[in-house]
């Protein structure tokens, strides 16, 4: 059976650290006179034995006094060391107690300053920054879960309503039942797209598993060719300027990023509008730039477009055609961050967005 040795607290360790050197110094200083007197003892015959006995008694008294002095120094050094260590560790105890009180539901609290601007203050500021980021992450997660639940519940409720109406109709015909089934299939397709988008978002936030060299120009060309028909049907002109743009990452995720950017530019546009897609080589890798016309977006609300299910003003980011769920640009941001890419989005004064993403040419680990 192993005997578990109690762990010494930092308070005890600091006390010993302060007391032991002080104690050793005192013992050495007290030992020097004793050693000096011992060395001065005559080596030859002594004429007066009484004087020798007196010297021996004097040495005994001096040794006893020194022993008591050492014992006193031990006590004083331990007490002073304990007091100094306690004063030194007081801010750390405050930080520890406050950090323990902070929980997932109380992350708005902060440690604040602990006194003088020292290492403990730096530690408190670092923990406050950590709590601030955790608070933002928890709030974002709660918001995402609430909105995802709402988005998933909406088509389920609609499906249930369509089926109940069809079953409650006493004069239902094969045609009306077929129409109800088609509506249910359309709603199921909407659910499938939403779940796929959620999985893609989660995959993008987990990080990269592949670091494959690729050319953004080739990926963008394939996406544009696949979206030309949809853009033409909406009356949107697509223009490209695709030069070599090297990047490294997951080809499937990068393709999803380009697809979401092009789909966003096409669907959130104006009749007779335009979309420009370009790729270029940069000093660090490759860059993808997509500009489009469309409704005016307030500059202060551009960042909200990249949050899951966020609204612009009082409108949902989901497009009325039912093909968008407010996750497209959130997926773009997650994939860009997973690749270590920079994302710059600006609102155009005449309407629409300018979005540029710079990918590193080598794997960002």
TACOR-V935437 format. One line per field, one symbol per residue. phi: phi as a letter, one per 20 degrees, with the letter a starting at -180 (. if undefined). burial: b if it has 16 or more other ideal C-beta (glycine too) atoms within 10 Angstrom, else e. A space follows every 10 residues. Layout:
# TACOR-V935437
phi=???
burial=???
This chain:
# TACOR-V935437
phi=.eeefgffff ffffgfffef gfffffffff fffffffffe fgeefdfcff ffffffffff ffffffffff ffffffffff ffffffffeg ffffffffff ffcfecfffc fmfdpffcff ffffffffff ffffffffff ffffffffff fffgffffff fffffffeef dfdfffffff ffffffffff ffffffffff ffffffoedd cdfbdfffff ffffffdfff fffemdedcc bddgbfbcre gfffffffgf fffffffecd gmebcdcbcb edfdrccdcc cbeqffdggf dffffedfmf ddmddfffff fnedcmdgff fgffffffem eecccceefe oncdcccdef fdfed
burial=eeeeeeeeee beebbbebbe ebbeebeeeb eeeeeeeeee eeeeeeeeee eeeeeeeeee eeeeebeeee eebbeebbee bbeebeeebe bbebbeebee ebeeeebeeb beebeeeeeb beebbebeee beeebeeeee eeebeebbee beeebeebbe ebeeebeeee eeeeeeeeeb eebbeebeeb bebbeebbeb bebbeeebee eeebbbbebb bebbeebeee beeeebebee ebeebbbbbb eebbbbbbbb bbbbbbbbbe eebbbbbbbb beebbbbbbb bbbbeebeee ebeebbbbbb ebeeeebbbe eeebbbbbbb bbbbbbebbb bbbebebeee ebbebbbbbb beebe
